[in-house]
Amino acid sequence: MEIPGAERRWDTMSFYDYVETAQALLVSFALTDGAAQTVSYIMSFASSLIKLLK
């Protein structure tokens, strides 16, 4: 079984891959910290930022 994109190297991640990774880390941290409202604000900001950059 092959994982799609597995042939890509870590150092060839696109900007959006980094943004998605950062979002996942922030969500994970905030949820374990119990700050769900903060996650909502951060996700909303990140989503708006990505829309502006596209």
Sequence and secondary structure as in RCSB ss.txt:
>XXXX:A:sequence
MEIPGAERRWDTMSFYDYVETAQALLVSFALTDGAAQTVSYIMSFASSLIKLLK
>XXXX:A:secstr
   TTTTS GGG  HHHHHHHHHHHHHHHHHHHT HHHHHHHHHHHHHHHHHH 
